Amino acid sequence: MNTTTTIAVSPAEIEELVSGFQDHSLPAERWTHQAHLIVGTYFAYHFPLEQAIYYLRSGIITYNVATGGKNTHERGYHETITQLWAILLKAFVQKKCAGLSLAESCTALLNSPYAAQEIMFRFYSKDLLFSTQARALWVEPDMAPIDVAE
């Protein structure tokens, strides 16, 4: 018996999450890993990588502050994780989502191994990824090059 549940994302859900992220009305408890991925996929789908990173960086920093969070050397915004996910999401959209709508792309991502938080550790050791340097600045992976396999 297959107990795997497929996650489906609707255009309305994407709009609600992206709008709430951008105008800071999304409640902090709804800013989950899945929400991060949907918002990140929105920017990866619509913009070149550098622009997507810019929008995510500035958006996460301001969203954190607006919802009562802090961006410090111990919590809040993390530059390397943001760039890593932006790179992964852009590569996923380009390699795996040709011809798919944004909602279909988000659904494909969330039902793939690339949605797992632990994927970060394919590329980075915990010591490096959770260092103050990696939080503040982009650092290159120390485990493997960043890639979305064909």
Backbone bond lengths (Angstrom), bond angles and torsions (degrees), N, CA, C in turn:
res aa  C-N    CA-C-N  psi(-1)  N-CA   C-N-CA  omega(-1)  CA-C   N-CA-C  phi
1 M - - - 1.451 - - 1.525 108.88 -
2 N 1.320 117.23 129.80 1.450 122.57 179.87 1.524 109.59 -88.60
3 T 1.332 116.24 119.07 1.457 120.33 -179.69 1.525 111.78 -105.75
4 T 1.318 117.03 10.86 1.442 120.96 179.57 1.527 109.72 -73.64
5 T 1.317 116.12 129.60 1.452 121.80 177.88 1.512 108.27 -99.97
6 T 1.313 116.63 131.29 1.449 121.54 176.49 1.519 108.95 -86.26
7 I 1.315 115.61 131.65 1.456 121.54 176.75 1.526 106.98 -89.87
8 A 1.311 116.77 127.56 1.462 121.53 176.66 1.524 108.30 -117.43
9 V 1.317 115.82 136.07 1.456 121.84 -178.53 1.520 108.57 -114.73
10 S 1.322 116.57 130.83 1.462 121.22 -179.95 1.531 110.53 -97.99
11 P 1.324 116.22 156.39 1.471 118.74 174.52 1.534 112.06 -56.21
12 A 1.319 117.40 -37.26 1.474 120.83 179.62 1.527 111.16 -64.01
13 E 1.328 117.19 -40.34 1.464 120.68 178.65 1.527 110.46 -64.66
14 I 1.330 116.47 -42.30 1.466 120.48 178.32 1.520 109.62 -60.93
15 E 1.313 116.83 -48.74 1.473 121.46 -179.74 1.525 110.88 -58.27
16 E 1.320 116.77 -44.56 1.463 121.00 -179.29 1.530 111.04 -62.43
17 L 1.336 117.07 -44.85 1.460 120.52 -178.94 1.528 111.61 -68.39
18 V 1.326 117.24 -45.88 1.471 120.39 -178.63 1.527 110.17 -65.39
19 S 1.322 117.67 -45.90 1.466 120.62 179.03 1.523 111.18 -62.08
20 G 1.330 116.48 -44.50 1.462 120.54 179.37 1.517 112.87 -64.72
21 F 1.328 116.04 -35.26 1.464 121.10 175.49 1.522 109.97 -66.75
22 Q 1.322 116.88 -47.34 1.456 120.75 -175.78 1.525 113.47 -68.85
23 D 1.332 117.34 -38.58 1.468 118.58 -178.77 1.531 112.30 -99.10
24 H 1.325 116.22 6.51 1.472 124.42 175.08 1.525 113.58 66.28
25 S 1.335 117.01 20.57 1.465 120.18 178.88 1.533 112.53 -90.45
26 L 1.330 117.47 -9.96 1.464 120.40 178.85 1.524 108.16 -69.24
27 P 1.337 118.32 122.29 1.461 119.79 178.90 1.536 110.74 -59.87
28 A 1.316 115.98 140.84 1.469 121.25 -176.37 1.527 111.75 -54.44
29 E 1.322 118.63 -35.40 1.466 120.65 -179.25 1.530 112.31 -68.11
30 R 1.327 117.22 -16.98 1.473 120.32 176.72 1.525 112.28 -92.41
31 W 1.340 117.29 -3.95 1.468 121.75 179.51 1.531 108.11 -86.80
32 T 1.311 114.58 66.41 1.463 124.13 -176.17 1.532 110.75 -86.86
33 H 1.308 116.09 175.66 1.463 120.39 174.70 1.528 109.83 -58.20
34 Q 1.320 117.30 -44.15 1.469 120.93 179.28 1.528 110.42 -61.43
35 A 1.315 117.79 -42.14 1.467 120.71 178.50 1.524 110.77 -63.82
36 H 1.336 116.66 -42.01 1.469 120.57 175.54 1.536 109.88 -55.57
37 L 1.329 116.33 -45.69 1.467 120.01 -177.51 1.523 112.14 -66.39
38 I 1.302 117.41 -39.70 1.464 120.43 179.01 1.530 110.14 -65.91
39 V 1.319 116.92 -46.61 1.469 120.43 178.75 1.530 109.88 -63.94
40 G 1.327 116.98 -43.79 1.460 120.24 177.96 1.514 112.26 -61.77
41 T 1.324 117.20 -39.42 1.462 120.66 178.15 1.526 110.75 -66.32
42 Y 1.317 116.73 -37.35 1.472 120.28 175.83 1.533 109.63 -55.27
43 F 1.338 117.28 -49.78 1.465 120.20 -177.88 1.526 111.31 -70.19
44 A 1.322 117.92 -37.73 1.469 121.28 178.12 1.532 110.88 -65.31
45 Y 1.308 116.46 -34.64 1.467 122.73 -178.53 1.536 111.01 -71.37
46 H 1.336 116.30 -38.41 1.460 120.88 -171.58 1.534 115.86 -97.54
47 F 1.315 117.99 -16.73 1.465 119.90 -171.10 1.523 112.07 -134.63
48 P 1.344 116.95 156.03 1.466 119.85 170.94 1.532 109.34 -61.44
49 L 1.313 116.57 158.07 1.471 121.94 -174.68 1.521 112.44 -51.74
50 E 1.314 118.32 -49.05 1.469 120.56 -175.83 1.526 111.78 -60.89
51 Q 1.328 116.69 -39.95 1.462 120.60 177.45 1.523 110.82 -68.38
52 A 1.315 116.71 -42.00 1.467 120.38 178.58 1.525 109.98 -58.83
53 I 1.332 116.86 -45.22 1.470 120.49 178.15 1.523 110.29 -60.42
54 Y 1.326 117.14 -45.31 1.458 120.86 179.58 1.532 110.99 -57.97
55 Y 1.342 117.04 -49.86 1.460 120.58 -178.65 1.530 111.92 -63.74
56 L 1.317 116.67 -39.32 1.464 119.58 178.94 1.526 110.68 -68.82
57 R 1.330 117.30 -46.35 1.474 121.14 -179.87 1.527 110.66 -56.96
58 S 1.329 116.23 -57.03 1.464 119.24 -176.65 1.532 110.81 -64.98
59 G 1.322 116.16 -37.28 1.460 119.66 179.92 1.511 113.35 -66.13
60 I 1.333 117.03 -44.36 1.471 119.98 -179.50 1.520 110.71 -66.67
61 I 1.329 117.02 -42.98 1.469 119.97 -179.87 1.527 110.38 -59.97
62 T 1.326 117.36 -49.26 1.463 119.59 -178.03 1.525 112.20 -72.09
63 Y 1.333 117.13 -35.68 1.466 120.05 177.46 1.532 110.11 -61.75
64 N 1.341 116.63 -45.66 1.463 119.87 -179.96 1.521 111.59 -56.07
65 V 1.313 117.15 -47.51 1.464 121.56 -178.82 1.532 110.13 -65.93
66 A 1.325 116.90 -44.77 1.463 121.17 -177.42 1.523 112.73 -63.09
67 T 1.325 116.66 -28.08 1.470 119.68 -178.22 1.527 112.18 -101.09
68 G 1.328 116.42 17.21 1.459 120.66 173.81 1.508 115.12 91.06
69 G 1.323 117.65 5.21 1.463 120.54 178.42 1.513 111.35 -87.85
70 K 1.298 114.89 177.91 1.458 121.69 178.16 1.521 108.54 -129.90
71 N 1.313 115.64 152.81 1.456 122.51 174.49 1.523 106.67 -114.73
72 T 1.330 116.14 99.96 1.453 121.25 -177.07 1.523 109.38 -126.62
73 H 1.321 116.32 -176.34 1.466 119.54 177.24 1.529 111.51 -74.80
74 E 1.334 117.99 -2.65 1.464 121.26 179.70 1.528 114.46 -118.25
75 R 1.331 117.04 -20.23 1.463 119.24 -178.18 1.517 111.20 -153.89
76 G 1.325 115.48 167.16 1.457 120.01 -179.73 1.514 111.26 89.30
77 Y 1.312 115.90 -143.06 1.458 121.43 -174.04 1.526 112.18 -58.51
78 H 1.347 114.91 140.18 1.470 122.06 -179.75 1.526 107.77 -133.91
79 E 1.336 116.92 109.69 1.460 122.05 -174.08 1.524 113.28 -61.44
80 T 1.322 117.68 -48.34 1.466 119.52 -175.83 1.525 111.30 -67.00
81 I 1.314 117.80 -41.41 1.470 119.66 178.51 1.527 110.19 -64.78
82 T 1.323 117.55 -41.09 1.465 120.03 178.99 1.524 110.71 -61.81
83 Q 1.330 116.51 -47.35 1.465 118.62 -179.88 1.529 111.47 -66.65
84 L 1.324 117.27 -40.42 1.465 120.21 177.99 1.526 110.47 -56.58
85 W 1.332 117.05 -50.46 1.462 120.03 -178.62 1.518 110.99 -65.17
86 A 1.331 117.65 -38.66 1.465 119.53 178.26 1.524 110.59 -61.17
87 I 1.328 116.74 -42.88 1.473 121.22 178.58 1.528 110.27 -63.76
88 L 1.327 116.90 -46.69 1.460 120.52 179.75 1.525 111.66 -62.20
89 L 1.325 116.21 -44.57 1.462 119.75 -178.14 1.526 111.32 -66.63
90 K 1.323 117.20 -41.30 1.468 120.32 178.26 1.528 109.95 -63.16
91 A 1.330 117.03 -44.88 1.468 120.47 179.11 1.525 110.80 -63.91
92 F 1.328 117.64 -41.09 1.453 121.30 179.06 1.527 110.44 -61.42
93 V 1.321 116.27 -48.10 1.467 120.34 179.76 1.531 110.54 -60.10
94 Q 1.327 116.91 -44.72 1.464 120.09 -177.90 1.526 112.52 -69.13
95 K 1.334 117.87 -40.69 1.465 121.13 -173.66 1.523 114.25 -89.06
96 K 1.316 117.12 -29.95 1.462 119.62 -171.17 1.532 114.59 -115.38
97 C 1.328 118.01 -7.48 1.463 119.28 -170.77 1.521 114.52 -123.68
98 A 1.307 117.10 20.94 1.466 119.77 178.93 1.523 109.68 -56.60
99 G 1.309 116.06 127.74 1.457 121.11 177.78 1.522 114.86 82.51
100 L 1.327 117.51 -1.74 1.464 120.15 -179.43 1.524 110.55 -93.43
101 S 1.311 116.00 150.51 1.460 120.77 173.36 1.524 108.90 -71.91
102 L 1.319 116.52 170.73 1.463 120.54 176.98 1.528 110.65 -60.30
103 A 1.324 117.36 -45.66 1.469 120.55 -179.90 1.528 110.95 -62.27
104 E 1.329 116.80 -41.48 1.471 120.30 177.51 1.531 110.84 -65.51
105 S 1.325 117.10 -36.89 1.462 121.31 178.46 1.527 110.95 -65.94
106 C 1.328 116.41 -44.14 1.475 120.47 177.44 1.525 110.50 -62.23
107 T 1.324 116.22 -43.19 1.463 120.73 178.82 1.525 110.73 -62.37
108 A 1.331 116.93 -44.27 1.471 120.58 178.76 1.520 110.83 -61.20
109 L 1.323 116.52 -44.39 1.463 120.01 179.97 1.524 111.37 -61.91
110 L 1.321 116.68 -50.42 1.465 120.13 -175.29 1.525 112.88 -64.86
111 N 1.318 117.20 -20.45 1.460 121.28 178.10 1.520 112.19 -100.63
112 S 1.324 116.67 15.09 1.463 121.74 -179.99 1.524 110.49 -113.41
113 P 1.318 117.30 165.10 1.466 120.68 176.08 1.533 112.77 -63.78
114 Y 1.338 117.24 -17.91 1.463 121.04 -178.01 1.522 112.80 -74.03
115 A 1.320 118.72 -7.13 1.454 121.67 177.97 1.527 112.48 -86.69
116 A 1.319 117.73 -13.00 1.466 121.12 -176.74 1.521 110.83 -69.79
117 Q 1.333 116.71 131.11 1.461 120.96 177.61 1.528 111.44 -56.43
118 E 1.307 116.69 -34.06 1.462 121.44 -176.13 1.520 113.53 -67.17
119 I 1.327 117.43 -11.05 1.464 119.22 -179.70 1.529 110.83 -60.09
120 M 1.326 117.25 -25.34 1.465 120.71 179.05 1.525 111.56 -56.36
121 F 1.326 115.10 -33.93 1.464 119.87 -175.40 1.518 113.01 -81.97
122 R 1.311 117.14 -0.86 1.461 121.41 168.88 1.531 108.49 -71.97
123 F 1.325 116.18 -29.24 1.463 122.50 -174.12 1.531 113.48 -107.45
124 Y 1.323 116.39 -29.52 1.468 121.57 -173.96 1.525 112.11 -127.54
125 S 1.320 115.55 142.19 1.465 119.82 168.18 1.535 107.33 -74.24
126 K 1.303 116.56 153.07 1.471 120.10 178.70 1.522 110.59 -61.01
127 D 1.324 116.64 -39.91 1.467 119.41 -179.02 1.518 111.52 -58.64
128 L 1.317 117.31 -45.63 1.464 119.85 -179.61 1.521 110.93 -71.72
129 L 1.323 117.67 -47.58 1.459 120.55 -175.12 1.524 111.94 -62.15
130 F 1.312 117.86 -35.82 1.460 120.28 -177.33 1.524 112.90 -96.62
131 S 1.322 116.00 16.03 1.465 119.95 176.93 1.530 110.06 -77.54
132 T 1.320 115.79 156.98 1.462 121.26 176.60 1.525 110.31 -59.96
133 Q 1.325 116.73 -39.34 1.456 120.80 179.90 1.529 110.93 -59.91
134 A 1.337 117.53 -46.63 1.468 121.10 -178.44 1.524 111.45 -68.04
135 R 1.305 117.58 -29.74 1.464 120.07 176.81 1.529 110.14 -68.32
136 A 1.320 116.83 -39.60 1.461 121.18 -174.28 1.523 113.80 -86.21
137 L 1.342 116.61 -34.41 1.463 121.94 -172.93 1.513 110.31 -134.77
138 W 1.326 115.87 157.54 1.460 120.22 173.04 1.521 109.16 -66.51
139 V 1.326 116.60 131.07 1.458 121.47 170.74 1.521 108.50 -124.66
140 E 1.306 115.26 143.20 1.462 121.16 179.03 1.526 109.97 -68.45
141 P 1.324 117.44 150.18 1.474 120.91 177.99 1.528 111.46 -62.08
142 D 1.320 115.29 147.84 1.470 120.04 177.94 1.535 112.52 -109.97
143 M 1.339 117.43 -1.71 1.456 120.27 -178.45 1.529 113.38 -108.49
144 A 1.329 116.95 -44.35 1.467 121.75 -177.86 1.521 108.21 -162.33
145 P 1.328 117.27 153.79 1.472 119.75 175.54 1.533 109.82 -64.41
146 I 1.319 115.92 147.72 1.472 121.08 179.72 1.530 108.55 -75.48
147 D 1.332 115.40 125.06 1.455 120.36 -179.92 1.508 109.65 -159.12
148 V 1.302 115.29 148.68 1.459 122.45 170.19 1.520 105.05 -106.67
149 A 1.316 115.33 111.59 1.479 120.25 -177.41 1.520 110.23 -61.60
150 E 1.312 113.87 149.09 1.473 120.13 177.95 1.507 110.63 -63.13
